[in-house]
Amino acid sequence: MSGKSHKGFWKITAKILFVLYIIVLVYFLFFSERYGRSGAHIYRYNLVPFKEIRRYIKYRKLFGWEYFIVNIYGNILAFVPFGFFLPIISKNNRSFWSVTLYGFEFTLGIELVQLSFQVGTFDVDDIIMNMLGAIGGYIIFAIFRKKLKRFM
């Protein structure tokens, strides 16, 4: 495989992985019954920063460790691929601020859809944790950027 076709292969692979990631994310955020996406439809929201994060930490033993880990670490880890893949598939989005802005817009969009369609909860803490994940993904991209350059 020549250098140019090698890069093309990896760029297409990254795009496919990014699309698959978005599909899986949408499933878990809007359709997964395991994470409370079925049942009564009511408007639920939290607009107070760190309120739910403090609650999960304070009552983690009562909620159970799985619930705690999914709600705290899951919200962060779920957006690491976003921050990692976006600068790989788009040369225009290789800056920290670009990834941060698109990560914010994407997670805000998700929260607004959850509120509008009454699936899940609009939670400012989710936005904060999702942003940390996107930023973490970008940091991983930045650390490995020289090694990834041959694939981009």
C-alpha positions in Angstrom: 0.0 0.0 0.0 1.5 3.4 -1.0 1.7 6.2 1.6 -1.2 8.1 0.1 -3.5 5.1 -0.1 -2.4 4.1 3.4 -3.5 7.4 4.8 -6.8 7.2 2.8 -7.5 3.8 4.3 -6.9 5.0 7.9 -8.9 8.1 7.3 -11.9 6.1 6.0 -11.5 3.7 8.9 -11.5 6.6 11.4 -14.6 8.0 9.8 -16.4 4.6 10.0 -15.4 4.2 13.6 -16.6 7.7 14.4 -20.0 7.0 12.8 -20.3 3.7 14.6 -19.4 5.5 17.9 -22.2 8.1 17.2 -24.7 5.3 16.5 -23.8 3.4 19.7 -23.9 6.7 21.7 -27.3 7.6 20.3 -28.6 4.2 21.2 -27.5 4.4 24.8 -28.6 8.0 25.3 -32.0 7.7 23.7 -33.2 4.1 23.4 -31.5 1.8 26.0 -34.0 0.6 28.5 -31.2 -0.4 30.9 -30.4 3.3 31.4 -34.0 4.5 32.0 -35.0 5.4 28.5 -38.5 3.9 28.8 -41.5 4.4 31.0 -43.2 7.6 32.1 -42.3 10.6 30.0 -41.9 13.7 32.1 -39.7 16.7 31.9 -36.6 16.2 34.2 -33.8 18.6 34.4 -31.0 19.9 36.5 -29.6 23.4 35.9 -27.4 23.6 39.0 -23.7 22.8 38.2 -22.3 20.0 40.3 -25.6 19.2 42.1 -26.0 15.7 40.7 -22.2 15.0 40.8 -22.2 15.8 44.5 -25.4 13.6 45.0 -23.8 10.7 43.2 -20.7 11.0 45.3 -22.5 11.4 48.6 -25.0 8.5 48.0 -22.8 6.2 45.9 -23.2 3.3 48.4 -26.9 3.7 48.4 -27.1 4.0 44.6 -24.7 1.1 44.1 -21.3 1.2 42.5 -22.5 0.4 39.0 -24.9 3.4 39.0 -22.2 5.6 40.4 -19.6 4.5 37.8 -22.0 4.8 34.9 -23.2 8.2 35.8 -19.8 9.8 36.7 -17.1 8.0 34.7 -19.5 6.8 32.0 -20.4 10.4 31.1 -16.7 11.2 30.8 -15.5 8.1 29.0 -18.5 8.2 26.5 -17.1 11.4 25.0 -13.4 10.6 24.8 -13.8 9.0 21.3 -15.5 12.3 20.2 -12.5 14.4 21.2 -10.1 11.8 19.8 -11.7 11.1 16.4 -12.9 14.5 15.4 -9.4 16.0 14.8 -8.4 12.8 13.0 -11.3 12.9 10.5 -11.3 16.7 10.0 -8.2 18.8 9.5 -10.3 21.9 10.3 -10.9 20.7 13.8 -7.5 20.0 15.1 -7.3 22.7 17.6 -8.2 22.4 21.3 -10.8 25.1 21.0 -12.5 23.6 18.0 -12.9 20.2 19.6 -14.1 21.9 22.8 -16.7 24.0 21.0 -18.0 21.1 18.9 -18.0 18.9 22.0 -20.0 21.4 23.8 -22.5 21.9 20.9 -22.9 18.1 20.5 -23.5 17.4 24.2 -25.8 20.4 24.5 -27.8 19.1 21.5 -28.1 15.7 23.1 -29.3 17.2 26.4 -31.9 19.4 24.6 -33.2 16.4 22.6 -33.4 14.4 25.8 -35.4 17.2 27.4 -37.6 17.8 24.3 -38.5 14.2 23.8 -38.5 13.4 27.6 -36.0 10.6 27.3 -33.4 10.9 30.1 -32.7 14.1 32.0 -31.4 17.5 30.8 -28.4 17.8 33.2 -25.8 20.5 33.3 -23.6 18.1 35.1 -23.8 15.7 32.1 -22.6 18.6 29.9 -19.7 19.2 32.2 -18.6 15.6 32.4 -19.1 15.1 28.6 -17.0 18.1 27.9 -14.2 16.7 30.2 -14.4 13.5 28.1 -14.1 15.3 24.8 -11.2 17.4 26.1 -9.6 14.2 27.4 -10.0 12.6 24.0 -8.4 15.6 22.4 -5.5 15.4 24.9 -4.9 11.8 23.9 -5.0 12.8 20.2 -2.5 15.6 20.9 -0.1 13.3 22.8 -0.1 10.8 19.9 -0.4 13.4 17.1 3.1 12.8 15.7 2.5 9.0 15.6 -1.0 9.5 14.2 0.3 12.0 11.5 1.2 9.1 9.1 -2.5 8.0 9.3 -4.1 11.4 8.8 
